[in-house]
Amino acid sequence: MPSENEMKRMDLAMLYELRLILNESDKETYTKAELMDLLDQIAITKK
């Protein structure tokens, strides 16, 4: 089981990955459903 520190780093890495995805996009606004889809994509690639 990962330590608390490792869990925090993984959470930050996932947030940073989402930031990079959003930054690369030309869209200025996202719906809740679109953000959920992006999070799903990140989770699926991390399996």
C-alpha positions in Angstrom: 0.0 0.0 0.0 1.4 3.4 -0.9 2.3 5.8 1.9 0.3 9.0 2.5 3.1 11.0 0.9 3.1 8.8 -2.2 -0.7 9.1 -2.4 -0.5 12.9 -2.3 2.1 12.8 -5.1 -0.1 10.6 -7.3 -3.1 13.0 -6.7 -0.9 16.0 -7.7 0.3 14.1 -10.8 -3.3 13.4 -11.9 -4.3 17.0 -11.4 -1.3 18.2 -13.4 -2.1 15.8 -16.2 -5.6 17.2 -16.3 -4.2 20.7 -16.4 -2.0 19.8 -19.4 -4.9 18.3 -21.2 -7.0 21.4 -20.6 -4.2 23.7 -21.6 -3.7 21.9 -24.9 -7.3 22.4 -25.8 -8.7 25.3 -27.8 -11.9 25.2 -25.6 -12.3 28.0 -23.1 -15.2 26.4 -21.2 -16.1 22.8 -20.3 -19.3 21.2 -19.2 -19.4 19.0 -16.1 -19.9 16.0 -18.4 -16.8 17.0 -20.5 -14.7 17.3 -17.3 -15.9 13.9 -16.1 -14.9 12.4 -19.4 -11.4 13.8 -19.2 -11.0 12.4 -15.7 -12.3 9.0 -16.9 -9.7 9.1 -19.7 -6.9 9.8 -17.2 -8.1 7.0 -14.9 -8.3 4.5 -17.7 -4.8 5.2 -18.9 -3.5 4.8 -15.4 -4.8 1.2 -15.0 
